[in-house]
C-alpha cells in the first residue's frame, strides 16, 4: 500500500509544509509578488485576503470595492481588491490571482492573545480549490497540483 504522499506526488502534486499555531490553526510561508509572508490556511474562508496594512509591502495595487466582508470574528468590513498578483507556496506558483484587501487586525489581535506571531493574510477556498489542495492534518502539510 502506498502512502498519501507518494500517491499524490506521482500525480504531480507538490508537498507544502504547514506550521500549527497555538490556536490550532495552520499557517503557511508564502511569497506574494516576490515578498515573504505568512498566511493562515482557512478552508472556510471563501476568498483569500491580505491585511490592509501589508498590501503596499506586498507590491499590491488596491482598487475600490463595494463588497463588505464577514467572517473571522467581524462583519461589515470595508474591502478593496487587488488583481494580477503572483503567489508562490514551495514550488507551486500561480500568477494573475486576485486577493481581497481588508483590515485583519482583529485576527492578529486574537493571535497576539495566544502569543502567536501576526499573519499577513488568509489563504482561502478560492485558491485552495484552484490548486486542488489536499490537506494532510496528520503530517502537517498540504499538497497542491502542479
C-alpha positions as CSV (number, residue, x, y, z in Angstrom):
1,X,0.0,0.0,0.0
2,X,1.5,3.4,-1.0
3,X,1.4,6.5,1.2
4,X,-0.7,9.5,0.5
5,X,2.5,11.4,-0.3
6,X,3.8,9.0,-2.9
7,X,0.3,8.7,-4.4
8,X,-0.1,12.5,-4.8
9,X,3.4,13.2,-5.9
10,X,3.0,10.5,-8.6
11,X,0.0,12.5,-9.8
12,X,2.1,15.8,-10.0
13,X,1.2,17.3,-6.6
14,X,3.8,19.2,-4.6
15,X,4.1,19.0,-0.8
16,X,3.9,22.2,1.2
17,X,4.8,22.3,4.9
18,X,2.3,23.8,7.3
19,X,3.0,25.2,10.8
20,X,0.4,24.6,13.5
21,X,-0.2,27.6,15.7
22,X,-1.0,27.7,19.4
23,X,-4.6,28.5,18.3
24,X,-4.6,25.2,16.4
25,X,-4.8,26.9,13.0
26,X,-2.4,26.1,10.3
27,X,-0.2,28.7,8.6
28,X,2.0,28.5,5.6
29,X,5.0,30.5,4.5
30,X,4.3,32.1,1.1
31,X,5.7,34.7,-1.4
32,X,3.3,37.2,-2.8
33,X,4.7,39.2,-5.7
34,X,8.1,38.0,-4.5
35,X,7.7,39.2,-0.9
36,X,7.8,36.7,2.0
37,X,4.7,36.4,4.2
38,X,2.6,34.1,6.4
39,X,-0.9,33.1,5.6
40,X,-3.5,31.3,7.7
41,X,-5.0,28.3,5.8
42,X,-8.7,28.7,6.1
43,X,-10.9,26.2,4.2
44,X,-14.0,28.1,5.5
45,X,-12.9,31.4,4.0
46,X,-14.5,31.7,0.6
47,X,-11.9,34.3,-0.6
48,X,-8.2,34.8,0.1
49,X,-7.4,38.1,1.7
50,X,-4.5,40.3,2.7
51,X,-4.2,42.6,5.7
52,X,-4.7,46.2,4.6
53,X,-1.5,47.3,6.4
54,X,0.5,44.7,4.4
55,X,-0.7,45.4,0.9
56,X,1.8,48.0,-0.1
57,X,4.7,45.9,1.2
58,X,3.5,43.1,-1.0
59,X,3.5,45.3,-4.0
60,X,-0.2,45.1,-4.4
61,X,-2.3,47.7,-6.2
62,X,-5.6,48.0,-4.3
63,X,-8.7,49.1,-6.1
64,X,-12.1,50.2,-4.7
65,X,-14.6,47.5,-3.9
66,X,-18.2,47.7,-2.7
67,X,-18.0,44.3,-1.1
68,X,-18.4,44.2,2.7
69,X,-16.6,41.2,4.3
70,X,-17.9,39.0,7.0
71,X,-16.0,36.4,9.0
72,X,-13.1,35.8,11.2
73,X,-15.0,37.3,14.2
74,X,-16.1,40.5,12.4
75,X,-18.7,41.7,9.9
76,X,-19.3,44.7,7.7
77,X,-15.6,45.2,7.0
78,X,-14.7,47.5,4.1
79,X,-12.7,45.9,1.4
80,X,-10.5,46.7,-1.6
81,X,-9.5,44.3,-4.3
82,X,-6.1,43.6,-5.8
83,X,-5.7,41.8,-9.1
84,X,-2.8,40.5,-11.1
85,X,-0.8,39.0,-8.2
86,X,1.6,36.1,-8.1
87,X,1.6,33.6,-5.2
88,X,4.3,31.0,-4.5
89,X,4.0,28.2,-2.0
90,X,7.0,25.9,-2.1
91,X,7.4,25.0,-5.7
92,X,3.8,25.8,-6.6
93,X,3.3,29.2,-8.3
94,X,0.3,30.9,-9.8
95,X,0.0,34.3,-11.5
96,X,-2.9,36.5,-12.2
97,X,-4.5,35.9,-8.8
98,X,-7.0,38.3,-7.1
99,X,-6.9,39.0,-3.3
100,X,-9.3,40.9,-1.2
101,X,-7.6,43.6,0.9
102,X,-9.2,44.2,4.3
103,X,-8.3,45.1,7.9
104,X,-7.3,41.8,9.6
105,X,-6.2,43.5,12.9
106,X,-8.9,41.5,14.8
107,X,-7.4,38.3,13.5
108,X,-3.9,39.4,14.6
109,X,-5.2,40.6,18.0
110,X,-6.5,37.1,18.6
111,X,-3.2,35.5,17.6
112,X,-1.4,38.0,19.9
113,X,-3.5,36.9,22.8
114,X,-2.3,33.4,22.2
115,X,1.3,34.7,22.0
116,X,1.5,33.9,18.2
117,X,3.1,36.0,15.5
118,X,0.9,38.0,13.3
119,X,-0.1,36.8,9.9
120,X,-0.2,38.7,6.6
121,X,-3.4,37.2,5.3
122,X,-5.7,34.3,4.8
123,X,-5.4,31.6,2.2
124,X,-9.0,30.8,1.4
125,X,-11.1,28.2,-0.6
126,X,-10.8,30.1,-3.8
127,X,-7.1,29.3,-4.2
128,X,-7.3,26.0,-2.3
129,X,-9.9,24.8,-4.8
130,X,-8.0,26.1,-7.8
131,X,-4.8,24.3,-6.6
132,X,-6.8,21.1,-5.9
133,X,-5.4,21.2,-2.4
134,X,-5.2,18.1,-0.2
135,X,-4.6,18.8,3.5
136,X,-2.8,16.1,5.5
137,X,-3.6,17.1,9.1
138,X,-1.6,14.1,10.4
139,X,1.6,15.2,8.8
140,X,1.1,19.0,9.0
141,X,1.3,19.5,5.3
142,X,-0.8,20.1,2.2
143,X,-0.4,19.2,-1.5
144,X,-1.1,21.4,-4.4
145,X,-1.4,20.2,-8.0
146,X,1.4,21.5,-10.2
